Every structure is written in structure tokens, then in C-alpha cells.
Amino acid sequence: MHDHPMRDHVAPALSWSAAALLADGRFPSGGHAHSGGYEAASAVFDVDTADGLRRYLRGRLGTSGAADAAIIAGAMSRLRAPEAVDWAELDAEAEARIASPVLRAVSRALGRHWLRAGLRVWPTPALRALESSSPTGPHQAIAFAAVADAAGLHPRIAVVVHLHHMAAAPAAAAVRLHGLDPFEVQRAQAAMGGLIDQIAEQSWAKADAPWEALAAPSGLLTDLLAEEHARWDLRLFQS
Amino acid sequence: MGVDHDHRFRNREAPAAGRPGERPLRIGVGGPVGSGKTSLVAGLCRTLGPALSVAVVTNDIFTSEDAEALRRAGVLPPERIVAVETGCCPHTAIRDDISANIDAIEALERRLGDVELTLVESGGDNLTAIFSRALVDKQIFVIDTAGGDDIPRKGGPGIATADLLVINKTDLASFVGSNVERMKADARIRRGGRPVIATAVTADKGADAVAAWVQEARDRWLAASP
């Protein structure tokens, strides 16, 4: 195990069962209406097969997934001293990592949804502070980090849960849009396990680094496709 | 024991989710695809709109078709109608995960400032789709004669528990071989005394009876004010 200072902070409230709750797609956080860019991508590229889905997931996790992981680990590290958290700085860092205006708006909508659910289930001062810090709603990665902290998730587990959702959204969309074999889709998700663990470990190891030291990979094609997708007149997913 | 109303839902006298003074009354309109939900919402806006400040949130499976239809119908100023997209799953958005709807309703009510009644139209769905009590205070379920006159007998949470059941398109019943009286009788059995209105909402004054029910629901809502 890593010898990391965060363990001291989270250990007393650490909750494994809360991780299951937050990883469950039935947790009402608004994600069901989003395909994680997959609807747009599968209309243009051959990712509408189980193999294609794997390629899509790998690309998503390695780019925006890694960027989100850095934000979540960094935010949860800073939440060790909740009253000292600079929410505006966090917001600016998250904002700077999303190139597409459409995806920034989506991120804030999903952030509002996570915050609303989190406040109802684990109403902590930190969540209330986050709520009052952002009239338009926090970015999804920050809201998720704050909710995961309130629920008692270890930061590394929190990143795993978030990345799980980042893979599960396109996977569910693949089933609904293209009728892919649900068992093959689960195999594709399972195949991401190593990558997810690796990203979680890396982000956790660098959680205390200054923001500028963190890698901020992005999928430019995903950003462009999101802008295009928002203008479709017939779409099944919001993003 | 003979046929009785659906006992699985017998205790469902839903308490209102919000309180008068805190926010406007919210009424959900649900039901299968093509049963006339959008037409009913348009009719309610036409009838109630002149006297009440009404806002509408629509839910669509594909993008914002219903919101556009309402805007085209010109029943309300366009800025009083917003659409929520539901990601293939309209019942999830009104029942299991109401996040996007709550978000849209609160934003709309806040932006307009003067809303007295918010109508939330579900995307067309199956007979099990009901609104979460956290999303709306009262719900109307709309079915139609052309969908088959065995629908009320089939029952399900929508038919059994909605605060009002509307059997629409009574004008088409004779053309599709549906028996409206049978539908009403079956509905009464399923619903254990909850109200049923059979009408054709696109006909002249066809939405009046439903509008009167909504008005009464609002009066009761205001009277319950602490």
C-alpha cells in the first residue's frame, strides 16, 4: 500500500459501502441521459461494435478520464482542510481542462446533479460551501470529488468509481443505440479494469502536486464531435 | 372476492412534494406514446393560460419535439416552455433519476419568477411509468381509445395510481372498435374511486373538464397553505 498522508484524513470515515452506492448506476445523478460522447462518435467512426467500444473506452479513459482523475484526486487532497479549499481555483482548473463549451455546460449540469444528490444524502459543510461557491453549478469532477469525500470514499476508490461511470455511460449507450450484446459490453468494460486502476494510482500519487504539474490530456476529437452533436436535430442522448 | 381495485397500490394517497408559498403547484402529465399528452398540455395552456401564469417542461425521447410542437401551437410564450432530453429512457427521467427535470423546473420557475402552475409532460412511455412524488405534486395519466379498450383492464401503476386518468380520443372509439363505457368501467375498478375523465382533448372545449380538475387541484393546494 502507498504511504500517503490522505489515508490519515479519510481513514476514520472510510466507507466501502458508500463506494458501492456511488458506483451504482441507479444513484440519481443524471448520468443516464448522457452517452459520454459515444452517440456522436459511433455515428462517424466504426466504434459501434464490441471491439470498437473497447477502443472508444480506452481513448476516453486515457484522455478526459485521466484529466478528471487528476482533478478528483487533487480536490480530495485539498478537502483534507475543507475550510481552506479555494473553490474558485478548483473551478478554474476544471474549466481550463474542457475545451468544448458544450461539454463545459454538460459538466456543470452533471455537477449540479451530483451536488443535489450528495447534499440530500450526506449534507456536509463542505458540500454546502461548494453549493454557495458556484451559482451556475460546479464542474462534474469537483462535485463528484466533494460528494465522494462527504460519503467517506478513499480518494483512489473515488477515482475508480468516477472512471467506472466514464466507461459505463458509453457502454450503456452502445447497448441502447446499437443493440450490442450486453455480455460483450460487460467484457469490454471489464477489460478496462487495468487501465482504470493505473490511472487511479497515478492520480492519487500526484494528488498533492500543484495544478500546473498535473497532466491534462484531452480528446480534441471528442470536443469537436460534442459541438457537432449538440446541433443534431435528432439525438437520443444529451451528450 | 370479486374483481377489486388494484390492491398493490391501495395506500397510495400521495402527499404533495412541496408546499404552497415555497413554489408553484407542479402537475405531471404521463402516458403511452401518441395518447395525446402534448395535445392535453396545449389544451390546458389555452384554457388556463389567460388566468394563470403557466410554465411547461417537456420530456422527449428524441431531442425536443414536444416542446417545439407546443411552441408552434402558440399556446404559451416560447420562453415559458423548456425541454429535457432523457437519453432513451423517459421513465427514468421522471421517476428513478429526476435530476435533469428538477434542474430544469427550478431554473425555469426561477427565471420566470411569477409561475403559478408548472406542467411537466413525460415522454411517451409504457403503462408502468409514473412520476416521482419528489418531482410533481399531482399526476395525470393519459391513455386513448385507439390504443385498445383493454388498456384500463391491463392496469399498472400509471392507470391505478394517477390522481386523474384521462381516456382520450373518444371521438375515434367507434372507428377502432373500442368501447368507451367498458374502458371507464375497467378504469374505475382499477382505480378504486379515483377520478376518470373521458374526452377528446383536441375537440372544442375538449380539455375543459381536465382544466377544471387542475383548477380544483390548485385551489386545494393553496387552501393547504400553512
Interface residues (C-beta under 8 A of the other chain):
Chain A: R26 P28 S29 G30 G31 H32 A33 H34 S35 A109 R112 H113 R116 A117 A173 R176 L177 W232 D233 L234 R235 L236 F237 Q238
Chain B: I61 F62 T63 E85 T86 G87 C88 C89 T92 A93 D96 D97 I98 S99 A100 I102 D103
